[in-house]
Amino acid sequence: MSKQASPRKVGDKEALSVGTQIRGSAQKLNLVAAMIRNKPVGDALNILQFSTKAMAVDVRKVLASAIANAENNHNLDVDALVVAEASVGKGIVMKRFATRGRGKSTRILKPFSRVRIVVREQEEEA
């Protein structure tokens, strides 16, 4: 009596990687994710490597994980991979307080985000 295996969350020619607990706002992370949508993975890695945005480092790690999943777990051709989906969502928000003048305090919000990257094997057009 074992538990049923869960069905795949993506298609047969796709691989998935999710980065949870990425420190930063979802709005800033979405700007970086928009740069790599629908690009070949080689181009996407170069864009993230030379980007000046700080969030590009975390997105690059998640993309590298998706490429490794495609190669090792699903036997897909790395040279034919394309970033099919790069979606961003909100995570938890740490709440901190900072002391201010006249005995007051203000709330500081430290947001976390999630990024979900799906790579798909593209067929060669003749």
Secondary structure by P-SEA (a helix, b strand, c coil): cccccccccccccbbbbbbccccccaaaaaaaaaacccccaaaaaaaaaaccccaaaaaaaaaaaaaaaaccccccccccccccbbbbbbcbbbbbbbbbcccbbbbbbbbbbbbbbbbbbbcccc
